[in-house]
Amino acid sequence: MINATEPNQCTRLAGLDLARALALVGMLMVHIGPTEAEGMAGRLYALPHGRAAILFMLVAGVGVSLMAARGRGATDLRLLWRALLLLPLGLGLQLPEHSPMVILPTYAVLFVLATVLIRLSTPVLLCAAVVAVLAGPTGFLLGYLQAPEVFANAPVSFRDTPSSILHGMVLSGPHPVITWLFPFLAGMLLGRLDLRDRGVQCLLVFAGILVALILTAMGLVARVLLGDAFTDAGWPWLLRTDAHSQMILWLGSATATAAAVLGVSLALAERARVWLRPLTDTGRIALSFYVGHILALAGWPDTLRSEEPAQAAAMALAITAGTAAVALIWLRILGRGPLEMLLQPPRQRGPHC
């Protein structure tokens, strides 16, 4: 995930840090501002809704593949260590009443699964991704139709029983592994490409945009043709494209958009490295930024939220600028973010670039 590439590697991809930062800023916007405001300003502000978290997950998959390329034995230990850290952290962050839906428990489960996934060949991994994007939403919808009170996207925390926590993380929560496995697998596949190659970057941008537009158009056409079928719960819901519906077209279009953003980030980071340094440094302290903004929102839920797009955008910009300034100073002194220091097993900690 979050700084899945090694912090002490001089060859780390600045574009990956940039994409991670953009995902964080998008999630921040969703958490502090309106996602259903009317008008052009409202629609523009809501663009990250349902896309930023998918980008975060895609980047996680990319980072895991890059990590695995450096040695699978050490990667297993790192992944399991991070899972052990992120699971209790995520469950704890979900305790405050006003906390947003926390994605960290899903990362923990996926990092455990990744110890197996990194050993799959690329064709097998591709097949797994295809199965995931089709079977995951189908399974989620089947569960919702059978038990809507259970499959209600409810968050999980330490208040729940162990069985409820497991069920929520894997099948029924706001970021269930059954559906969010797909963007993670897509990221792992992209991480096996030569992401420094300009041709690959262009392919990500143009193919991502094209696929996203096609799938979104399919969803709009289905909504028009099926009409009332989208109102009542049923199998036509598989064609929904609304954010966090967990359905096929939303997963596909949001993941394609994330791939396009990754391609743009990789290209921009090479050409404007100095100018984008504040954002790339922000991406390097992603876990600290994520946890910090969740705690801030839980502590000051009224102060840090607004239903006005312009005001919410100004707050998001101010928070991002402040975080970037802290990141610039912190990384130059200590090399890793405050929470990022915990992500690497103690015996594997080494010098920084």
HUCOR-V309824 format. One record per backbone hydrogen bond with DSSP energy under -1.0 kcal/mol. CO is the residue of the C=O (numbers start at 1). NH is the residue of the N-H. Records with the same first field share a line. If there is no record, write none. Layout:
BEGIN
CO->NH + NH
END
This chain:
BEGIN
1->4
6->9
9->12
13->17
14->18
15->19
16->20
17->21
18->22
19->23
20->24
21->25
22->26
23->27
24->28
25->29
26->30
27->31
28->32
29->33
32->306
39->43
40->44
41->45
42->46
44->47
46->49
48->51 + 52
51->55
52->56
53->57
54->58
55->59
56->60
57->61
58->62
59->63
60->64
61->65
62->66
63->67
64->68
65->69
67->70
68->71
71->75
72->76
73->77
74->78
75->79
76->80
77->81
78->82
79->83
80->84
81->85
82->86
83->87
85->89
86->90
87->91
88->92
89->93
90->94
92->95
96->99
103->107
104->108
105->109
106->110
107->111
108->112
109->113
110->114
112->115
113->116 + 117
114->118
116->119
117->120
121->125
122->126
123->127
124->128
125->129
126->130
127->131
128->132
129->133
130->134
131->135
132->136
134->138
135->139
136->140
137->141
138->142
139->143
140->144
141->145
142->146
143->147
147->150 + 151
150->152
157->160
161->165
162->166
163->167
164->168
165->169
166->170
167->171 + 172
168->173
169->177
170->178
172->153
176->179 + 180
177->181
179->182
180->184
181->185
182->186
183->187
184->188
185->189
186->190
187->191
189->192
190->193
193->195
194->197
197->201
198->202
199->203
200->204
201->205
202->206
203->207
204->208
205->209
206->210
207->211
208->212
209->213
210->214
211->215
212->216
213->217
214->218
215->219
216->220
217->221
218->222
219->223
220->224
221->225
222->226
223->227
226->229
227->230
228->231 + 232
234->237
235->238
236->239
237->240
238->249
240->250
242->245
247->251
248->252
249->253
250->254
251->255
252->256
253->257
254->258
255->259
256->260
257->261
258->262
259->263
260->264
261->265
262->266
263->267
264->268
265->269
267->271
268->272
272->276
274->277
276->280
277->281
278->282
279->283
280->284
283->286
285->289
286->290
287->291
288->292
289->293
290->294
291->295
292->296
293->297
294->298
295->299
296->300
300->304
308->312
309->313
310->314
311->315
312->316
313->317
314->318
315->319
316->320
317->321
318->322
319->323
320->324
321->325
322->326
323->327
324->328
325->329
326->330
327->331
329->333
330->334
331->335
337->341
339->342
340->343
345->348
346->349
END
